Amino acid sequence: MSLVLASERVLVEGELRPAVLKVDGGRIDQVWWGTSDPDAVLKPADDLFGQVLGAVPEEPPEVVRLGDLVVLPGVVDTHVHVNEPGRTAWEGFASATRAAALGGVTTIVDMPLNSLPPTTTVAALEVKRAAAEAVRARGELHCDVGFWGGVVPGNTDDLEPLWDAGVFGLKCFLADSGVPEFPPLGPDELLKAMDRIARFGGLLAVHAEDPATLAAAPSRPGRAYADFLVSRPHEAETTAIAALLDAVRETGTPTHVLHLSSARALDLLQEAKDEGLPVTVETCHHYLVLDAEHVPDGDAAFKCCPPIRDRGNQDALWDGLRAGIIDCVVSDHSPATAEEKSGGGAPGEADLQTAWGGIAGLQAGFVALADAARRRDVPLADVARWTSASTAALVGLDRGPRPKGVIAEGAAADLLVYDPDASTTFRAAEMAHKNKISAYDGLTVRGAVVPLPVDGSTSDGTLLRRPA
């Protein structure tokens, strides 16, 4: 079925403009901008169709008039931990993709760890794909899904086969990942992996915290968030990133710095980009929306590694985004069960050193980020670029027959309808991810994702492979 969407505010060529979109078969077939009146563009097209072919379409397209609601490219979230198979009690493809769809996310790329087995071989990748395919066959995969591969000690020979099998990149840790089956790389192992990845033209994504710095930092058990912050100092990130950039200089490997938390690394990253090094950088919604001054003690919903830091650091991260040092914004959605998340403590009494670290933010992230951007006078078009166009480009989804992250003729019809004047209050108990724990619980923001009144224009649960 053809579908026509019309709105006064559609993000076309980097600006919000009146536009009419004609969608057919999950693809944007035509874009008319400068008008939001479907009758002004459709009737002449139908008349011409009849003149040329001697017929008119059997079924006229369904027209959805969205008024002044904003139409954006669907969010492409390239940092999501689905945890299926193996730790599906923490999350799963059905619940994660449902949360994604409700949050305006039309594509996720699943991380290689926390699932069992981790995605460090082609055989493990096929196990994960089979789990996702089973969910898709039940009609419960609510957005498109791609996969990262993993780099661990001893799997260098598996990296090119994983790349050839269609993973979107290869992820490693430089410090403890939190799960024993996904150990970190030492300096020599990192160089070996980077050299191999550079040879076949792959992409390396790195959790960059320095293990020696973390080991030397004070680590006091307890519920005080200030003590947890001291245990994950800025220097853990800056030291690791400096060493990583030296490795990029040596190998030339395209490298992506994951979840930048410390703004003190921005100068290092700017210098690397000025040199022309193939380095990209992401940060996360929670680092840009939440700040340490408002994190309650003992509440592990706010615990993540690297951590949510102070407001001054947050301001500097926003500056890094606006300056182009940081390329994109993702959720790093990483939920866990209440037992894992609490570290065995009562609600509000978690030992923040032992509780599982991870923010459940897939459903809330875009709307919360857009509200924070509005309050800083950052255009919505920039938010869409950081969460859609730049993330799609990172993993190559801006290429191929149906590129993502953009509203244009020929692009995938993955769309987000957004009401910037509505209000959203996040309630963890009502969110779609499996375990009802979230750092966004109780937060009220301006803006809301609006479900389309008809099917046919957003991603439909396709299992993706990296475009050749």
C-alpha positions in Angstrom: 0.0 0.0 0.0 1.2 3.5 -0.8 1.1 6.0 1.9 1.4 9.8 1.8 2.5 11.8 4.8 2.1 15.6 4.9 3.5 18.0 7.5 4.4 21.6 7.9 7.7 20.5 9.5 9.7 17.7 7.7 13.5 17.5 8.0 14.6 17.7 4.4 18.2 18.6 3.4 19.0 19.7 7.0 16.0 22.0 7.5 12.5 21.7 8.8 10.3 22.5 5.8 6.7 22.0 4.7 6.8 18.7 2.7 4.8 15.8 1.4 6.3 12.3 1.4 5.1 9.4 -0.7 6.0 6.0 0.8 5.8 2.7 -1.1 7.0 -0.7 0.1 9.1 0.7 3.0 10.9 3.2 0.7 10.4 7.0 0.3 9.3 7.1 -3.3 8.9 10.8 -3.7 9.5 14.0 -1.7 7.8 17.3 -2.4 9.0 20.1 -0.2 7.8 23.7 -0.1 4.2 22.6 0.4 2.3 20.5 2.9 -0.8 20.1 0.7 -1.0 16.6 -0.7 -3.7 17.6 -3.2 -1.3 20.1 -4.8 1.2 17.5 -5.7 -0.7 14.2 -5.9 -3.5 15.0 -8.3 -1.2 16.2 -11.1 1.0 13.1 -10.6 -2.1 10.9 -10.9 -3.3 12.7 -14.0 0.1 12.3 -15.6 0.1 8.6 -14.7 -3.2 8.2 -16.5 -2.1 10.2 -19.6 1.1 8.1 -20.0 -0.1 4.7 -19.1 -3.8 5.0 -19.9 -4.7 4.0 -16.4 -4.9 5.3 -12.8 -3.6 3.5 -9.8 -5.9 0.7 -8.6 -5.7 2.0 -5.0 -5.0 5.6 -4.3 -2.5 6.2 -1.6 -3.7 6.7 2.0 -3.1 10.3 3.0 -2.0 11.2 6.6 -2.1 14.9 7.4 0.2 15.6 10.4 -0.3 19.3 10.6 2.7 20.9 12.3 3.9 17.7 13.9 7.6 17.2 13.1 8.7 14.4 10.8 12.3 13.3 11.3 14.4 10.3 10.2 14.0 7.4 12.6 16.7 7.1 15.2 19.6 4.7 14.4 20.9 3.6 17.8 24.2 1.9 17.2 24.9 1.0 20.9 22.3 -1.3 22.4 22.7 -4.4 24.6 19.8 -6.8 23.9 21.4 -9.7 25.9 19.6 -12.4 24.0 20.3 -15.3 24.0 21.8 -16.2 27.4 20.8 -13.3 29.6 17.3 -12.8 28.3 16.1 -12.2 31.8 17.9 -8.9 31.5 16.4 -7.9 28.2 15.5 -9.5 24.8 14.8 -8.7 21.2 11.0 -8.4 21.7 11.1 -6.0 24.7 14.1 -4.0 23.5 12.7 -3.4 20.0 9.3 -2.5 21.5 11.0 0.1 23.7 13.0 1.3 20.7 9.9 1.8 18.6 8.1 3.7 21.3 11.1 6.0 21.6 11.4 6.8 17.9 14.2 4.3 17.3 13.7 2.5 14.0 17.1 0.7 13.9 19.3 -0.8 16.6 22.8 -2.3 16.4 23.2 -4.9 19.1 26.5 -5.2 21.1 28.4 -8.4 21.2 28.5 -9.0 24.9 26.2 -9.8 27.7 24.5 -12.4 25.4 25.7 -16.0 25.7 27.6 -16.9 23.7 29.2 -13.5 23.0 29.4 -12.6 19.4 33.1 -13.3 18.9 32.8 -16.0 16.2 30.7 -16.5 13.1 29.0 -19.5 14.8 28.0 -17.3 17.8 26.7 -14.6 15.4 24.5 -17.2 13.8 23.2 -18.2 17.2 22.2 -14.6 17.9 20.7 -14.1 14.5 18.6 -17.3 15.0 17.3 -15.9 18.3 16.4 -12.6 16.6 14.8 -14.4 13.7 12.6 -16.4 16.0 11.3 -13.2 17.5 10.8 -11.7 14.1 8.8 -14.8 13.0 6.4 -14.2 15.9 5.9 -10.7 14.7 7.6 -9.2 17.8 10.6 -7.6 16.2 9.5 -3.9 16.2 12.5 -2.3 14.5 15.4 -3.2 12.3 18.3 -5.0 14.0 22.0 -5.3 13.1 24.9 -6.7 15.0 28.4 -5.9 16.2 31.1 -8.5 16.5 33.5 -8.7 19.4 37.3 -8.6 19.9 38.7 -10.6 22.8 42.1 -12.1 23.4 42.8 -15.0 21.0 40.1 -14.3 18.4 42.1 -12.3 15.9 41.5 -14.9 13.2 37.8 -14.6 13.7 37.6 -10.9 13.0 37.6 -10.9 9.2 35.1 -13.8 9.0 32.8 -11.8 11.3 33.2 -8.8 9.1 32.5 -10.8 6.0 29.4 -12.3 7.7 27.9 -8.8 7.9 28.7 -7.4 11.4 28.8 -3.6 11.4 32.0 -3.3 13.4 34.1 -5.0 16.0 34.1 -4.0 19.7 36.7 -4.4 22.4 37.3 -3.4 26.0 40.5 -2.0 27.4 39.3 -2.6 31.0 37.2 -5.3 32.7 33.9 -5.6 30.8 32.0 -6.9 33.8 31.4 -10.4 32.3 34.1 -13.1 32.3 33.4 -14.4 28.8 34.3 -11.0 27.2 37.8 -10.2 28.6 39.7 -7.0 27.8 42.6 -6.6 25.4 46.1 -5.7 26.6 48.2 -3.3 24.6 49.9 -5.9 22.4 46.6 -7.7 21.8 45.0 -4.3 20.8 47.7 -3.6 18.3 47.5 -7.0 16.8 43.7 -6.7 16.4 43.9 -3.2 15.0 46.5 -4.3 12.5 44.3 -7.1 11.3 41.2 -4.9 11.1 43.0 -2.3 9.2 44.1 -4.9 6.6 40.5 -5.8 5.7 39.1 -2.3 6.1 37.0 -2.9 9.2 35.8 -0.7 12.0 37.0 -1.0 15.6 34.8 0.3 18.5 36.6 0.7 21.8 35.4 1.0 25.5 38.3 3.2 26.5 39.1 3.1 30.2 42.6 2.4 31.5 42.7 -0.6 33.8 45.8 0.6 35.7 44.2 4.0 36.5 41.0 2.2 37.7 43.0 -0.2 39.9 44.9 2.7 41.5 41.7 4.8 42.2 40.0 4.7 45.6 37.2 2.1 45.6 35.1 2.5 48.7 32.1 0.2 49.0 28.8 1.9 49.8 25.9 3.8 48.5 27.5 7.3 48.1 27.6 8.3 44.4 30.5 10.7 45.1 32.6 7.7 46.2 31.6 5.8 43.0 32.7 8.8 40.9 36.1 8.9 42.6 36.5 5.2 41.6 36.0 6.0 37.9 38.2 9.1 37.5 38.5 11.3 34.3 42.1 10.0 34.0 40.9 6.5 33.3 39.3 7.8 30.0 42.0 10.3 29.1 44.8 7.8 29.6 43.1 5.1 27.6 42.1 7.4 24.8 45.6 8.9 24.5 47.1 5.3 24.2 44.4 4.3 21.7 45.0 7.3 19.5 48.7 6.4 19.4 47.7 3.0 18.2 45.5 4.5 15.5 48.5 6.6 14.4 50.6 3.4 14.2 48.0 1.2 12.4 45.6 3.6 10.6 42.6 1.5 11.8 39.2 3.3 11.6 38.4 3.5 15.3 35.3 4.6 17.1 35.5 5.8 20.8 32.4 4.5 22.6 30.3 6.4 25.2 32.6 9.3 25.9 31.9 10.5 29.4 34.9 12.8 30.3 35.1 16.1 28.5 38.7 16.2 29.4 39.5 13.9 26.5 38.0 16.4 24.0 41.3 18.2 23.3 43.0 14.9 22.5 40.3 13.9 20.2 40.2 17.3 18.4 44.0 17.0 17.9 43.5 13.5 16.4 40.8 14.7 14.0 42.9 17.7 13.0 45.7 15.2 12.1 43.3 13.4 9.9 43.2 10.2 12.0 40.2 8.0 11.2 38.6 8.5 14.6 34.9 9.0 15.4 33.4 9.6 18.9 30.0 9.0 20.5 28.5 10.1 23.8 25.2 9.1 25.4 21.9 10.6 26.1 22.4 10.2 29.9 25.6 12.1 29.9 23.9 15.0 28.2 20.7 15.0 30.2 21.6 13.8 33.7 24.3 15.1 36.0 26.1 13.9 39.1 24.7 16.7 41.3 21.2 15.2 40.9 22.1 11.5 41.2 20.7 10.1 44.5 22.9 7.9 46.6 22.2 4.2 46.6 20.2 4.3 43.4 22.0 1.9 40.9 19.6 2.9 38.1 22.1 5.8 37.6 25.2 3.6 37.7 27.1 3.2 34.4 30.7 2.9 33.4 32.1 5.4 32.6 29.9 7.4 34.9 27.5 10.3 34.7 29.7 13.2 35.7 29.1 16.8 37.0 27.2 19.6 35.3 30.3 21.5 34.2 31.5 18.3 32.4 28.1 18.0 30.8 28.3 21.5 29.5 31.6 20.7 27.9 30.3 17.6 26.2 27.6 19.7 24.6 30.3 22.1 23.4 32.1 19.1 22.0 29.0 18.0 20.1 28.4 21.5 18.7 32.1 21.7 17.6 32.0 18.4 15.8 34.5 16.7 18.0 31.8 14.3 19.1 30.0 12.8 16.1 26.9 11.0 17.5 24.7 10.3 20.5 23.5 6.8 21.4 21.7 5.1 24.3 24.2 2.4 25.5 21.0 0.7 26.6 22.2 -1.9 29.1 19.5 -3.1 31.5 19.7 -5.9 34.1 17.4 -7.6 36.6 16.5 -5.9 39.8 18.8 -8.3 41.7 21.8 -7.6 39.5 21.1 -3.9 39.5 20.8 -3.5 43.2 23.9 -5.4 44.1 21.9 -7.3 46.7 20.8 -4.2 48.5 17.4 -2.9 49.2 15.9 -0.2 46.9 18.0 3.0 47.4 20.6 1.1 49.4 22.7 -0.4 46.6 26.4 -0.8 47.0 27.4 1.2 43.9 30.7 -0.7 43.6 29.0 -4.1 43.2 25.7 -3.2 41.5 25.5 -3.8 37.7 26.4 -0.8 35.7 24.2 0.2 32.8 21.4 2.7 31.9 18.1 1.5 30.6 17.4 4.4 28.2 16.4 3.2 24.8 12.8 4.4 25.1 13.5 7.7 26.7 16.8 8.8 25.2 15.7 10.7 22.1 12.9 12.7 23.7 15.0 13.5 26.8 17.9 14.6 24.5 15.7 16.8 22.3 14.3 18.5 25.4 17.8 19.2 26.8 18.8 20.5 23.4 15.8 22.9 23.3 16.8 24.3 26.6 20.3 25.0 25.3 18.9 26.5 22.0 20.3 23.6 20.0 18.2 23.1 16.8 16.2 19.9 16.5 17.9 19.3 13.1 21.2 18.9 15.0 19.7 16.4 17.4 18.4 14.4 14.4 21.9 14.5 12.8 23.6 13.2 15.9 21.1 10.4 16.5 20.2 9.4 12.9 22.4 10.6 10.1 25.7 10.3 11.9 25.0 7.0 13.5 23.8 5.6 10.2 27.0 6.9 8.5 29.2 5.3 11.3 28.1 1.8 10.4 27.5 2.3 6.7 23.7 2.4 6.8 23.8 5.6 4.9 24.7 3.6 1.8 22.9 0.9 -0.2 19.6 0.8 -2.0 17.7 2.2 1.0 19.9 4.5 3.0 18.9 5.3 6.6 19.2 8.5 8.6 17.8 10.8 6.0 14.5 11.8 4.5 15.1 11.7 0.7 13.8 10.0 -2.3 15.0 6.4 -2.4 15.8 6.4 1.4 14.3 3.9 3.8 10.9 5.0 5.1 12.1 4.9 8.7 10.4 7.9 10.2 9.9 9.5 13.6 6.9 11.7 14.2 7.6 14.1 17.0 5.4 16.6 18.9 7.8 19.2 20.4 5.0 20.9 22.3 3.6 17.8 24.1 4.8 16.7 27.5 6.2 13.3 28.5 6.7 12.0 32.0 8.8 8.8 32.1 7.5 6.1 34.4 9.8 3.1 34.7 6.9 0.8 35.5 5.2 1.7 32.2 8.3 1.5 29.9 8.6 -1.4 27.5 12.0 -2.7 28.3 11.9 -5.9 30.4 13.1 -4.8 33.8 11.3 -1.7 35.0 14.3 0.2 36.2 15.4 3.5 34.6 17.4 6.6 35.5 14.8 8.5 33.6 12.0 7.4 36.0 9.9 10.4 37.1 11.6 12.8 34.7 9.2 15.1 32.8 10.3 16.6 29.6 8.8 18.7 26.8 8.2 16.7 23.6 6.8 13.3 22.7 7.1 10.6 20.0 3.7 10.3 18.2 2.8 6.9 16.9 1.7 7.0 13.3 -2.0 6.3 12.8 -1.3 3.8 10.1 1.3 1.1 9.4 3.6 1.0 6.5 6.2 3.8 6.9 8.5 2.7 9.7 11.1 -0.1 9.9 9.4 -3.5 10.0 11.8 -5.8 11.9 14.5 -6.7 9.3 17.7 -8.4 10.3 20.4 -6.3 8.8 23.9 -7.0 7.4 26.5 -4.4 6.8 26.2 -3.1 3.2 29.1 -4.3 1.0 
